[in-house]
Amino acid sequence: QVQLVESGGGSVQAGGSLRLSCTASGNTYSRLCMGWFRQAPGKERERLAAIYSGGGNTYYADSVKGRFTVSQDNAKSTVYLQMNSLKPEATAMYYCAARRTSVCFLRRGADYNYWGQGTQVTVSS
């Protein structure tokens, strides 16, 4: 089992920045696709970004390219999501998810086995 805990959510003004963290425990931080998802009320859950623990490969949704950056600290078994130029539309619950796999391009939530509890991000106009 992999346990995930997110942190770093909160309120920010439009145009501001926020960094989310997700720490994995319970298993070695290896061969994991670590994904960031968000879900707003009435909207479908979407994957924003992902990073592969083994090689550091990163993936981004078109909606956040150039504004969000995913990174990791393998020694701390932690992934980060740096969110810049935040828009009110980004208000949502943000989740960290993981799957043991050698690939990390899958974008569906069903492709991930482990989920964090979520952290709320609110962007005011």
N, C-alpha and C positions, 0 to 999 in steps of 0.2 A: 504494500500500500504506500501511496505517496500522499502526504498531507501538505496542503498549500494554505498559506496565510498571506493575505494582501494587506497593504497599508499605504498611506499617503494620500488618500482621498480627502476631499474637503470642498470648500467653496472658493471660487476665484472669479475675478472679473474677466469679461471678454477681452481677448488679446493677451491674457496672462499665461503663466506656465504652471505646471504641476508635474511632479514625478511620483509615480506609483512603484511600489516594491512588492515582490512576491517571493517568499522564502519557502523552499521545499524541504521537507523532512521525512523521515521514515525509511528512506532508501537513498542509495548513492545517487548523487546528481550526475547521472551519465545516461546517454542514449535517451534523452528526453526532448521532446518537442514542447517548448513552453510557449503557450499562446495567451494573448490578451484579447478578451472579448468585452463587449458592452451591450447593454440592453436598456433602452428607454421605454417608458410606458407606452403601450400600443405599438411598439416596434419590434421587429425580429432581432434576435441576437446575431451580432456580426463579429467576425474576427478582425481585429484591428492590426495586429502584428504578431509575429512569432519569431522565436530564435531556437536554434538547435544547440543543445548543450555540448555535443561532441565537436562540432566544427565551427560553430558560431554563425552559421548561415542565417540570414534574416529575411523576413517576408513582411510585406505591408499591403494593406487594403488601399485601393486607389484613393479613397476618401481622406486618408491621413498621410499619404506620401509627401515628404518634404516638411512635415510639421511634427510628426511623432517619430521617436527613435527608440528602438528596443535594444537593450544591452544586457550583459550578465556578468556576474562575479562567481566563477565556478567554485572558488574556495569557500564562499559563503552560501553556495547553493541558492543564489538569489538572482532573479531577473528584474529588470527595471523597464518602465515605460516613461520616457520623457515626453511630455506633451506640451508643445509650444503653440502659440497663436490660437488659443482655445476659443471656440465659438459657443454661443448659447445652445446650439444644436447638439453639442457634445455632452450635455447634461444627461447622465445615465448612471446605472449601476455598472461598475467595471469588475470583471472577473478574470482571475488567473486560472488557466487550465493546463493540464499536462497529459502527455501520452508517451509511453515508451515505444519508440519507433526510430528507424534510421532515416526517415524522411519527415519533412516539416511543411509541406506545401498544402496540406489539407486544411480547408477553411470551415468545415462544418463542425458545429458543437458536438455532434454525435461522434465525431472522430476522436474525441478526447475522453479519457477515462477518469481523470481526477480533476476536481474543481475546488476552488477556494470559496469562501463565504461571500465574497464581493465587498467592494468599497464604493461608497457613493461619491460621485463627482458632480458638482453643481456649478455651472458657469452663468453668471449674471450679466445682463446687458447694461 
